Amino acid sequence: MKIIGIGNAIVDVICKVNEKFIIKNNLTKGTMKLIFDKNEFENLLSNLKIEKTVSGGSVANSIVGLSQLGNEVGFIGKISDDDLGKKYEEGLKDEGVEFFYLKKKEKLPTGTCLILVTPDSERTMCTFLGTAGQINENDINLEVIKKSEITFLEGYLWDEGEPKKAFDKAIDYSNKVAMSLSDQFCVDRHKPHFLDLVRKRLDIIFSNESEITSLIDAKNFNEVIAFAKEIKKLIVITRGENGAISIFGDQIKETGIKNNLKILDLTGAGDLFASGYLHGIINNLSQEECLNKGTELSSKIIQQVGARF
């Protein structure tokens, strides 16, 4: 196994909305809100037209992208033995991803993420984690982790209690660990823990500029570069219109964005960037080639609706 992903097993439900819907429901555009009340989630969804449903979750999207590039990959995520859980498992298997979780009837249903796409192509997410957020150390397949070159984790998964134990166990037995910081709100909620992970336990960190800036309370991007040089970990940062950059010690590589794109939906841009970059890593490509492959995939995915090709 080249890469095993561990993340929230979430069924993505994609809907198009206008700006008024975002404001009316007190949502912050471009971020992810966790919803803990199933009724609140169902009320939010009740008046919307569903465009598409996909077996999603941030790391799962990246793992599918890696599979589509011909890599041997797998995924661990907690689902329930319900209709959405069955669709989730089937969706991954159809994409050539090995799913290492034996589903059973859980107290909570399979997790769902409502992805609201506004006319400017920005996406705002409302996530009801369901049983995905109950992942624990017993759900982690150690044999698969030990045999994988890289374990890829998402910041969304990290939470105090059982998910943290699962996270720690996976890291302890991994050959190399990559992690996405996932979301600025996620970083802000868990800043001391994420900073400790980045400094001491991770090998590869994926982030956008706002996430890494928030993590270290940087005043400008030069401080981010100085931090990355100091800790000597591979940090890969997407910077919107400024392209992307990878920093590993004194090695700094940059790539620009692709122009004249017809952007439809930014969902999955970061996930597929990670797919392209990790594809480069496990196939021994140069840092420039890794960045270019990530940019190529993220540029393609934002020209369609949803996070899957």
RODO-2510 file (C-alpha; in nm, 4 decimals, decimal comma):
residues 309
     n   res          X          Y          Z
     1     m     0,0000     0,0000     0,0000
     2     k     0,1452     0,3362    -0,1022
     3     i    -0,0793     0,5626     0,1045
     4     i    -0,3478     0,4909     0,3647
     5     g    -0,5835     0,7787     0,4382
     6     i    -0,7639     0,8149     0,7710
     7     g    -1,0433     1,0676     0,7933
     8     n    -1,4057     1,1490     0,8463
     9     a    -1,6191     0,9225     0,6270
    10     i    -1,8736     1,1771     0,5093
    11     v    -2,1352     1,1616     0,2329
    12     d    -2,1168     1,4954     0,0495
    13     v    -2,4515     1,6493    -0,0446
    14     i    -2,3929     1,9326    -0,2932
    15     c    -2,6500     2,2137    -0,3344
    16     k    -2,6451     2,5515    -0,5112
    17     v    -2,7616     2,8493    -0,3022
    18     n    -2,7644     3,2286    -0,3219
    19     e    -2,5878     3,4724    -0,0901
    20     k    -2,9127     3,5377     0,1000
    21     f    -2,9302     3,1739     0,2109
    22     i    -2,5823     3,2011     0,3671
    23     i    -2,6727     3,5220     0,5517
    24     k    -3,0186     3,4013     0,6605
    25     n    -2,8709     3,0903     0,8223
    26     n    -2,5887     3,2804     0,9964
    27     l    -2,3164     3,0951     0,8074
    28     t    -1,9664     3,2255     0,7350
    29     k    -1,8994     3,1870     0,3644
    30     g    -1,6038     2,9685     0,2718
    31     t    -1,5805     2,7881     0,6066
    32     m    -1,7026     2,4628     0,7580
    33     k    -1,9567     2,4629     1,0407
    34     l    -2,0074     2,1565     1,2583
    35     i    -2,3733     2,0825     1,3345
    36     f    -2,4394     1,8583     1,6326
    37     d    -2,8211     1,8556     1,6171
    38     k    -2,9570     1,6185     1,3528
    39     n    -3,2870     1,8130     1,3368
    40     e    -3,1031     2,1390     1,2693
    41     f    -2,9152     1,9701     0,9861
    42     e    -3,2295     1,8207     0,8349
    43     n    -3,4101     2,1570     0,8545
    44     l    -3,1240     2,3234     0,6702
    45     l    -3,1412     2,0620     0,3951
    46     s    -3,5206     2,0474     0,3696
    47     n    -3,5664     2,3459     0,1349
    48     l    -3,2717     2,2757    -0,0916
    49     k    -3,2427     2,1020    -0,4262
    50     i    -2,9677     1,8377    -0,4175
    51     e    -2,7333     1,8565    -0,7177
    52     k    -2,5174     1,5555    -0,6351
    53     t    -2,4209     1,3086    -0,3578
    54     v    -2,0665     1,1691    -0,3315
    55     s    -1,8664     0,9516    -0,0883
    56     g    -1,6600     1,2363     0,0503
    57     g    -1,4562     1,3710     0,3337
    58     s    -1,1370     1,5683     0,2766
    59     v    -0,8783     1,2879     0,2931
    60     a    -1,1124     1,0448     0,1156
    61     n    -1,1279     1,2916    -0,1761
    62     s    -0,7478     1,3020    -0,1863
    63     i    -0,7233     0,9235    -0,1710
    64     v    -0,9672     0,8830    -0,4616
    65     g    -0,7602     1,1302    -0,6641
    66     l    -0,4484     0,9235    -0,5925
    67     s    -0,6297     0,6065    -0,7003
    68     q    -0,7363     0,7730    -1,0250
    69     l    -0,3689     0,8481    -1,0916
    70     g    -0,2959     0,4756    -1,0668
    71     n    -0,1617     0,4514    -0,7126
    72     e    -0,2368     0,1687    -0,4677
    73     v    -0,4247     0,3393    -0,1837
    74     g    -0,6710     0,2692     0,0959
    75     f    -0,8949     0,4499     0,3420
    76     i    -1,0069     0,4056     0,7023
    77     g    -1,3207     0,5862     0,8177
    78     k    -1,6141     0,5057     1,0459
    79     i    -1,9565     0,4507     0,8908
    80     s    -2,2784     0,2902     1,0086
    81     d    -2,4546    -0,0049     0,8468
    82     d    -2,7258     0,2158     0,6963
    83     d    -2,8201     0,3270     0,3429
    84     l    -2,5680     0,6111     0,3321
    85     g    -2,2992     0,3871     0,4808
    86     k    -2,3527     0,1286     0,2077
    87     k    -2,3401     0,3996    -0,0600
    88     y    -2,0230     0,5357     0,0948
    89     e    -1,8446     0,2010     0,0889
    90     e    -1,9604     0,1247    -0,2662
    91     g    -1,8511     0,4703    -0,3821
    92     l    -1,4932     0,4183    -0,2635
    93     k    -1,4694     0,0659    -0,4020
    94     d    -1,5943     0,1890    -0,7406
    95     e    -1,2973     0,4268    -0,7425
    96     g    -1,0465     0,1484    -0,6765
    97     v    -0,9868     0,2434    -0,3122
    98     e    -0,9538    -0,0341    -0,0542
    99     f    -1,1853     0,0418     0,2379
   100     f    -1,0506    -0,0903     0,5676
   101     y    -1,3513    -0,0680     0,7949
   102     l    -1,6087    -0,3343     0,8782
   103     k    -1,9343    -0,1446     0,9154
   104     k    -2,1899    -0,2341     1,1788
   105     k    -2,5063    -0,0730     1,3091
   106     e    -2,3950     0,2299     1,5106
   107     k    -2,5903     0,4557     1,7487
   108     l    -2,5396     0,7494     1,5133
   109     p    -2,5978     0,7468     1,1342
   110     t    -2,3282     0,7796     0,8695
   111     g    -2,1892     1,1343     0,8558
   112     t    -2,3141     1,3900     0,6048
   113     c    -2,1706     1,7190     0,4759
   114     l    -2,3936     1,9779     0,3150
   115     i    -2,1848     2,1696     0,0596
   116     l    -2,3463     2,5013    -0,0298
   117     v    -2,2111     2,6519    -0,3531
   118     t    -2,2778     3,0249    -0,4059
   119     p    -2,2750     3,1981    -0,7492
   120     d    -1,9125     3,3111    -0,6948
   121     s    -1,8160     2,9374    -0,6817
   122     e    -1,7202     2,9569    -0,3136
   123     r    -1,8335     2,6657    -0,0996
   124     t    -1,9641     2,6777     0,2554
   125     m    -1,9931     2,3490     0,4414
   126     c    -2,2258     2,2335     0,7168
   127     t    -2,1235     1,8972     0,8560
   128     f    -2,3195     1,6543     1,0697
   129     l    -2,0431     1,4126     1,1638
   130     g    -2,2692     1,1339     1,2846
   131     t    -2,0712     0,8196     1,3551
   132     a    -1,7680     0,9487     1,1591
   133     g    -1,6793     1,1646     1,4588
   134     q    -1,6857     0,8621     1,6909
   135     i    -1,3802     0,6936     1,5400
   136     n    -1,1608     0,5337     1,8061
   137     e    -0,8308     0,3490     1,8338
   138     n    -0,9995     0,0109     1,7811
   139     d    -1,1051     0,1275     1,4335
   140     i    -0,7414     0,1714     1,3242
   141     n    -0,5998    -0,1163     1,1190
   142     l    -0,2386    -0,1297     1,2360
   143     e    -0,1239    -0,3916     0,9850
   144     v    -0,2307    -0,1711     0,6954
   145     i    -0,0640     0,1357     0,8504
   146     k     0,2647    -0,0487     0,9093
   147     k     0,2715    -0,1635     0,5451
   148     s     0,1916     0,1789     0,3974
   149     e     0,4596     0,4248     0,2892
   150     i     0,2582     0,7258     0,4090
   151     t    -0,0376     0,7721     0,6434
   152     f    -0,2442     1,0768     0,5435
   153     l    -0,4577     1,2397     0,8153
   154     e    -0,6961     1,5355     0,8180
   155     g    -0,7253     1,8063     1,0816
   156     y    -1,1040     1,7699     1,0697
   157     l    -1,0655     1,4272     1,2319
   158     w    -0,8694     1,5502     1,5341
   159     d    -1,0793     1,5990     1,8456
   160     e    -1,0355     1,5382     2,2161
   161     g    -1,1223     1,1912     2,3439
   162     e    -1,1576     0,8863     2,1208
   163     p    -1,0681     1,0504     1,7847
   164     k    -0,7439     1,1853     1,9377
   165     k    -0,6543     0,8353     2,0605
   166     a    -0,7159     0,7002     1,7087
   167     f    -0,5039     0,9814     1,5639
   168     d    -0,2160     0,9178     1,8068
   169     k    -0,2213     0,5426     1,7495
   170     a    -0,2075     0,5890     1,3722
   171     i     0,0904     0,8255     1,4017
   172     d     0,2760     0,5931     1,6402
   173     y     0,2725     0,3064     1,3897
   174     s     0,3213     0,5030     1,0658
   175     n     0,6350     0,5032     0,8532
   176     k     0,5732     0,8630     0,7456
   177     v     0,2859     1,0957     0,8368
   178     a     0,1220     1,3648     0,6234
   179     m    -0,1609     1,5842     0,7496
   180     s    -0,3859     1,8555     0,6144
   181     l    -0,4693     2,1398     0,8549
   182     s    -0,8148     2,1308     0,6879
   183     d    -0,9790     2,4619     0,7849
   184     q    -0,8929     2,7861     0,9660
   185     f    -1,1733     2,7373     1,2204
   186     c    -1,0316     2,3896     1,2827
   187     v    -0,6851     2,5376     1,3377
   188     d    -0,8202     2,8034     1,5729
   189     r    -1,0088     2,5436     1,7813
   190     h    -0,7072     2,3168     1,8248
   191     k    -0,4134     2,5574     1,7849
   192     p    -0,1818     2,4320     2,0659
   193     h    -0,2371     2,0676     1,9674
   194     f    -0,1908     2,1310     1,5944
   195     l     0,1234     2,3332     1,6586
   196     d     0,2655     2,0467     1,8629
   197     l     0,1792     1,7985     1,5854
   198     v     0,3400     2,0168     1,3193
   199     r     0,6551     2,0727     1,5203
   200     k     0,7100     1,7204     1,6556
   201     r     0,5064     1,4448     1,4940
   202     l     0,4347     1,5143     1,1262
   203     d     0,6588     1,4753     0,8222
   204     i     0,4469     1,6545     0,5598
   205     i     0,1992     1,9356     0,6309
   206     f    -0,0600     2,0655     0,3826
   207     s    -0,2131     2,4054     0,4517
   208     n    -0,3493     2,7138     0,2856
   209     e    -0,2000     3,0515     0,3666
   210     s    -0,4651     3,1597     0,6177
   211     e    -0,4431     2,8304     0,8112
   212     i    -0,0651     2,8313     0,8566
   213     t    -0,0632     3,2061     0,9310
   214     s    -0,3251     3,1552     1,2013
   215     l    -0,1466     2,8498     1,3429
   216     i     0,1726     3,0414     1,4230
   217     d     0,0104     3,3875     1,4640
   218     a     0,2282     3,5203     1,1825
   219     k     0,2126     3,8882     1,0881
   220     n     0,3268     3,8218     0,7307
   221     f     0,4292     3,5390     0,5010
   222     n     0,8013     3,5885     0,5681
   223     e     0,7340     3,4709     0,9237
   224     v     0,5712     3,1575     0,7832
   225     i     0,8796     3,0846     0,5733
   226     a     1,1066     3,1410     0,8747
   227     f     0,8960     2,9015     1,0850
   228     a     0,9047     2,6320     0,8165
   229     k     1,2823     2,6618     0,7822
   230     e     1,3224     2,6371     1,1582
   231     i     1,1256     2,3135     1,2088
   232     k     1,2727     2,1439     0,8993
   233     k     0,9484     1,9674     0,8021
   234     l     0,8060     1,9625     0,4502
   235     i     0,5338     2,2270     0,4529
   236     v     0,3233     2,2695     0,1392
   237     i     0,1104     2,5842     0,1229
   238     t    -0,1517     2,6870    -0,1306
   239     r    -0,1740     3,0649    -0,1671
   240     g    -0,4750     3,1339    -0,3912
   241     e    -0,3761     3,3771    -0,6676
   242     n    -0,0134     3,3527    -0,5548
   243     g     0,0075     2,9846    -0,6482
   244     a     0,1679     2,7310    -0,4149
   245     i     0,4961     2,6896    -0,2303
   246     s     0,6825     2,4024    -0,0666
   247     i     0,9376     2,4637     0,2072
   248     f     1,1762     2,2020     0,3421
   249     g     1,4609     2,3548     0,5389
   250     d     1,6364     2,5951     0,3027
   251     q     1,4775     2,4348    -0,0049
   252     i     1,1956     2,6590    -0,1244
   253     k     1,0072     2,5898    -0,4459
   254     e     0,7125     2,7809    -0,5904
   255     t     0,4621     2,7421    -0,8713
   256     g     0,2064     2,9812    -1,0181
   257     i    -0,1620     2,9311    -1,0913
   258     k    -0,3176     2,8289    -1,4200
   259     n    -0,4957     3,1151    -1,5955
   260     n    -0,8194     3,1470    -1,7953
   261     l    -1,0048     2,8810    -1,5986
   262     k    -1,3837     2,8596    -1,5998
   263     i    -1,4312     2,8160    -1,2256
   264     l    -1,7570     2,6465    -1,1237
   265     d    -1,6955     2,5185    -0,7721
   266     l    -1,3957     2,5407    -0,5362
   267     t    -1,4991     2,2228    -0,3508
   268     g    -1,2088     1,9815    -0,3326
   269     a    -0,9430     2,2203    -0,4649
   270     g    -0,7154     2,1624    -0,1651
   271     d    -0,7977     1,7905    -0,1498
   272     l    -0,6988     1,7324    -0,5117
   273     f    -0,3929     1,9523    -0,4781
   274     a    -0,2806     1,7105    -0,2047
   275     s    -0,3547     1,4158    -0,4380
   276     g    -0,1268     1,5551    -0,7058
   277     y     0,1477     1,6484    -0,4651
   278     l     0,1488     1,3129    -0,2825
   279     h     0,1436     1,1338    -0,6188
   280     g     0,4684     1,3128    -0,6917
   281     i     0,6183     1,2201    -0,3542
   282     i     0,5501     0,8456    -0,3819
   283     n     0,6680     0,8407    -0,7438
   284     n     0,9950     1,0202    -0,6635
   285     l     0,9215     1,3380    -0,8586
   286     s     1,1017     1,6654    -0,7859
   287     q     0,9452     1,9302    -0,5629
   288     e     0,8636     2,1420    -0,8707
   289     e     0,6936     1,8451    -1,0362
   290     c     0,4990     1,7694    -0,7167
   291     l     0,3749     2,1306    -0,6992
   292     n     0,2872     2,1314    -1,0687
   293     k     0,0919     1,8051    -1,0403
   294     g    -0,1004     1,9404    -0,7421
   295     t    -0,1783     2,2611    -0,9307
   296     e    -0,2858     2,0651    -1,2384
   297     l    -0,5395     1,8553    -1,0441
   298     s    -0,6765     2,1447    -0,8359
   299     s    -0,7168     2,3527    -1,1553
   300     k    -0,9181     2,0742    -1,3181
   301     i    -1,1447     2,0048    -1,0207
   302     i    -1,2588     2,3668    -0,9773
   303     q    -1,3907     2,3675    -1,3341
   304     q    -1,6626     2,1166    -1,2410
   305     v    -1,9161     2,0691    -0,9611
   306     g    -1,7990     1,8441    -0,6782
   307     a    -1,4665     1,7029    -0,5622
   308     r    -1,4426     1,4003    -0,7941
   309     f    -1,3372     1,3601    -1,1576
***
